[in-house]
Amino acid sequence: MKNIFASIITIGDELLIGQVIDTNSAWLAQELNKMGIKIKHRIAVGDIWEDIWNALDEESKNADIILITGGLGPTSDDITKPLLCQYFNGKMIVHQPTLAFITDLFEKVLNRPMIERNKKQAEVPDTCTVLPNEKGTAPGMLFEKNGKLFISMPGVPHEMKWIFSHQASSIITQKYNSGYIEHRTLLTAGIGESFLAEKLIPFEQQIPSHIKLAYLPNFGMVRLRLSAFSIHKEKIAEEIIYQFNLLKQYVNDFLVIDDDLPLEAVVGKLLLKQQKTIATAESCTGGYIAHLITSIPGSSNYFKGSIVSYDNSIKNNLLNVSNETLNNNGAVSKETVTQMANNIAKIMQTDYAIAVSGIMGPAGGTEEKPVGTVWIAVTNNVTTITKQFNFRFDRIRNMQLTAINALNLVRQLIVDNS
């Protein structure tokens, strides 16, 4: 059985200039990976006829499946559909089921008149198989050429996901028996990527060649991923589990979780297991830690709330940080975050609390406390742990690093308290 490869082409000037972040190709890559299909290329091209045409030519040489998103709207800059019509030697026709769906959508659901521009959404090349779109007006289109599948979908993420999940994925699996790709991922903290690599030299020397180890560093933590491909599902699963258990032994002192979960989900699982609650008092992060915690489904079972005490008057009036502490030690200090953490736990009546205060930049630093200086405190109402960090990045990354380190500090406290 040969490897099946896919290339993903995302279309739109907004992607190239960074006005819109391309989440479509990341999501599609993950879905294809689950199906045992390897990704050859992920390419973004602008709304330029020649560039799109050349991308189709080039990727059809490299991949068995070419997925295309974007450029299917009703405006003049959306050129994907007429280009595909010419590329596959077709002519435009009205797809009556799509026209009926769009008409019903505008007249009965949206209660708006349907103009000619909207009707043109029902036009498709006669050389395609239409993939109906129940989430929007632009249908997906399936083409075949020289044994290759070309699937064009809207660039709107929820529309693309619906078409792929409900139609395109089954078409792909029916055409290709692609084998199996197995992954196992763990998360480490407290050790840098290079030191981790040195520690894992013996592990890498014994690992079979068909199992790959990847290092994925981010925000002071490192994910380790094992990946393998095989036509024998049970065999490869057994092999990768054995190697994964061996890997965990090598990194046991730094292991956060043996799953591909973000740190905020790890903290949430620990709190749920202990049936404990948490709150945050945030200055420099402006509520970002609370945002991360509440981004996890079910967080209402353990997260009580947050006070964003950006101004010292809020620290004083709502969090009861004393004027003496603020005047003598400053907002960015061990003493201030200690009071913030202990007092938010009392105010919210929680088992755990996080408090942060720092200088995110680009201005505001001093010789004593330069930009990137951060104090973090975590408490369980018995033990309070404080730690100073000195980050050296831009404002947004400093905020992200503060949040991740705060979550990791409270994770360690929860584990030690279990």
N, C-alpha and C positions, 0 to 999 in steps of 0.2 A: 504494500500500500504506500503510495507516494504522499508526501506532504502536500497539503492544500494551503495555498497562500491567498491572502486578500490584501488589497490596497484601498485606502480610504482617501477620497478627494473631497475636501470641503471648499465651497466656492463663496466668495464675497470679498469686496474691498475692505469691508469693516473688520474682517479677520486679519488682514495683512497689516492694517495700521493699528491694531490693538484696541479698536473701539469696542469690539465684541470678543469675548474670550471663547475659543473653540472648545466647548465641552462635548460636542457631538462625536468627534473622532475618538476621544477617550472612552466614552460610553460604548461606542461600537466595538472598539478594540477589546474591551472587557467581555462583551457578549460573544464575540467571535472566538475569543480564547476559551470560553466555557464550552464551545462547540468543537474544540480541537483544531481550530483553523489558525494558522500563524499569520501574523501581520508582516507584510513585506515593506510597505511604505505608508506613511501618513503625510498627506500633502495639502497645503492650503494655496489656492490660486485666486487671483482677483477676478473681477467681472470683465475679463478680456477674452474675446473669442479664441484667438490663437493660443493663448495660454491654456485654456480649458481643453481645446482640441489636442494640443501636444501632450497634455497630462493623460488624456484618455489613451492616446497612442502608446505612450511610454509605459504606463502601468499595465496595459493589456499584454505587453511583452513579459512582464514580471510576475503577474498574479493571475489566479484562476477566477477570482471574484473582485469586481471593482464596485465599491460603494460610493455613491455621490450624494452629497447633501448641499442644499442651497440653490438659489437662483430660479426658483419655481413660482415666484410671486407674480402679481398682475402688473407690475410697473416696468418702465422701459429698461431699467438696469438689470432686470432678471432675464438672462439670455440662455439659461441652461436648456429649457425645453425646445426652442427653435434650433439650437445647436445640436441637440441629440437627434432631432428630426432629420437634419441634414447628415449627421454622422452615420446614422443607420439607414440612410436612403429611404426615408419615409415621406409622407405628406400628412398635413394636419387634418384631423377629423374631429367632430364633436362626439365625445363619449356620452351617450344619452343617460346612463345611470348616474354619472357624475353630475351632469347638468340638472337632473331631477333632484339630487341630493342638495346641490348648492341652492337651487330655487327654493326648496323646502326650508333650508337653513335661514335664508334671508327673509322669506315671507312669514314663516310660522314661528321661528325661534327668535330671530333678531328683530323682527317687525320693522324691517328696513327695505327700501326698494333696491332691486338688483340691477345695476347698470351694466352696460355692455362689457366693460373691463372685467367685471366679476364673471360674466358668462364665459369669457375666454379661458378661464381656469379649467373649463371642461374640455378644452381642445387638447388632444394628445396626438403623437405620431401614430400612424396606423401600423407601424412595425413593432409596437410595444404591447406588452400585456399590462393592463392597468391594475394597480394595487390601490384599492379604494382607501380613502382617508376619512375616517369617521370623526377626526378631531380638527379638521380644517377644510379649506377649499381646494388645495392643490393635491391631486392624487399622486401616488408613487408610480414609477414606470419600470418595467422589467424588459431588458433587451438581451439577446444572445447573439454572439458573433464569434466565429472560429472556436467554438466550444467554451467560450468565456461568458460568465454572467455579469451583466451591468445592471445595477439597481440604483435608480435615482429617487431620492426622497427629499421632502421639504427641509429647509434649514431650521425651522422652528423646532426646538428640542422635543417638546411633548408630542408633536405630530410625527416627527421622525421616529421616536421611540415606539409609538403605537404601530406604525406601519411595519417597522422591523420586527417587533415582538409578535404581532398577530398574523403577519403574512410572509415577509422576506425570510425570516429565520427558518420556517418550515420548507420553503422552496430550496434553500441552501442545503439543508440536511437531507432532503429527498434526492438531490443531485449528487452530493458528495458524502461518501463514507470516510470521514476525515480522521478517525482515530481519537485518541484521548490526550489531553494535556492536564497534568496534575501539578498543583502548586501547594506549598505549605509556607506560611510566613510567620515570623515571630518578631517581637519588638524588644530592643535593648535600650538601656539608658545608663549613663555614668561611665561610658568608655567611647573614645573617638573611633572613627572608621579605620584609620591606619593601625591603631593599637589592636583593634578587633581583628583586622586582617592578619596581623602577626600571630595572634593567639590561635587563629584558625588554620594556620599552615598545615599542621598534621591532619586536620579534618579534610582539607582540600586535596591533600596528597592521596587519600584513600578513596575519595568519592568517585563513583563510576562516571565515565566520560559522558554518558547520555543524561546525567543529572547535573544541572547547572546551579551554581550559587551566585546570587546577586546581592550587592550591598546597596541599600537605599537610605542614605543619610538625610536627615531633615530636623532642624530646630534642636540640635544637640542630642538627638536620638538616632538610632540606626535600626532600620528594618532589615532582616535577612530573609531572603526568599529562595526556596528550592523549587526548581521547575524541571519537569520531565515530560517527554512525549513518547507514546507507544500505541500500538494497535491492540495491545492486551491490557484492558482496564484493570483487572484484578492484580496482575503481576506488577504493573507500574505503581499502583496504589500501595502495595505491600513494600516495594523497594523504597519508595519515597518516605513512607512512615518510619521505616527503620533508620534511614539517614537523618530524618528530622529529629527523632528521639536522640540520636547520637549528637547532633548539632546542639540540642538543648543542654546536654551535659557539658559541652565545651563553654557555653555562655551562661551557665546557671547563675553565677554571681551577679550578672547584669540583666537577667531576663525580667522583662516587665509582664509580658503575656505571650503565650504561644498561639496567637491568632492574629489575623490581619485587621486589627481594630484601632481606631484613633484613641489617643490617651483619654479623652473625655468620656468615651464609651467604657474604657477600662475602669475609670473611677466610678462611673455609674453602676457597673456590675458589682463592684466591691461594696458600694453603699447599699444596693438592693439586697445583697447576700447577708449583710449585717443588720439590715432594716434600720439604717441610720440616715440622717439628713445633713444637708450642707447649705451654707449661704456664702456670699462673697461681699467684700467691701473693696471697691476698686477706685483708684485714683487715675494713674497713668494709662490704664487699659480701657477706661471709659465704658465698661460693661462687656468687654470682649470675652472675658472668662465666663461670665454668665451666659453669653450667647453660645459659646462652645458647649457648655453643659446642657443647655436647653435645646440644642440642635439634635440631641439623642432622643428618639421616641421613648416615652415612659419616664422621662426625667422629672415629671411632676410628682413621682413617688418619693423622690429624695431631695429635690431642690426647692428651698423655701423662698428665696428671693435675694436681692442685691441692693446695696446703696452705692451709687456712683458719686463719690465724694471728691469731685474734681477740684473744688475750691476749698480752702482751709476752713471757711465758715461752715461748710457742710460737715467736714471732719469734726469740728467742734460742737455744732448744734445738734447734729443727728447721730453721730457716732461717739460723741462724748470724749473725743480726744482732748486732753486738757490744753489750755492756752500755754501753760508752762512748758509742756512737751513741745508744742509747735514752735514756741519762741526760742527755746533753748537748743533744741535738736533739729528743728526744721521738719517740713512735711516728708522729705525723703530721708528717713532714718529708721533705725531698729526700733526705737522707742515708739514712734508713731504707728508703724504697722502692727506692733504688738498690741497696742491699745485698740487699733481698728479691728483686728482679728477677734480679740476677746470680747469686744463690745458688740460686734455684729452677731456673734454667736448667742449672746444674751438677748439682744433685741429680737432676733428671728427665732430664738429658742431651738437652735440646731445642735447636732452632735459634733459637727465639724464646721470650720470656717476658714476662708482664704482671705488675705488682705495683701494688697500691693500698692506701692507708691514709688514713682521714679521719674526720671527726666528722659523723655523719648526723643527730643531733638526736633529740628536741627539746632534750635536755640535753647537757652535756659540753663546751660551748664556753667559750672564754675571750676576753678582749679581744684578745689576740694571735692566737688561732686560734678564730674564731667558728664556730658551727654552719654546716656547709656547706663548711668548708675541706677540701680533698682534694688529696693528692699522688698522681700516677700516674707510673710508670716503665715503659718498654718497652725491651727489649734484643735484639740479635741476636748477642750474645757478643763483638762488636767495638765496636759503637756502642750507648750507652745514652742514651735521651732521657727527660728528666723534665719534668713540667709541673704547675703548681699551678692548681687551680680553686677558685672560691668560689661555690658554689651557694646558693640562697636559698629552697628549697622544703621540703616535709615530708620525713620520713625515707625513705619508699618512693621518692618521686620523686628524691631526692638519690642513692639507691642506683642507680636506673635511669640517671640522667645520668652517674654515675661509670662504670658498665659500658659505656655507649655511647661515651663519650669515650675510654675505655681501648682499646676495640676499634678506634676510628678512628685512634688514635695508632699502634697496632701495624700497622694497615693501611697507613698512610703509610710506616712503616719498611720493610715488606715490599715495597711498590711501589718505594721508593727503592733497595732492595737488589737489585731484579730486573735 
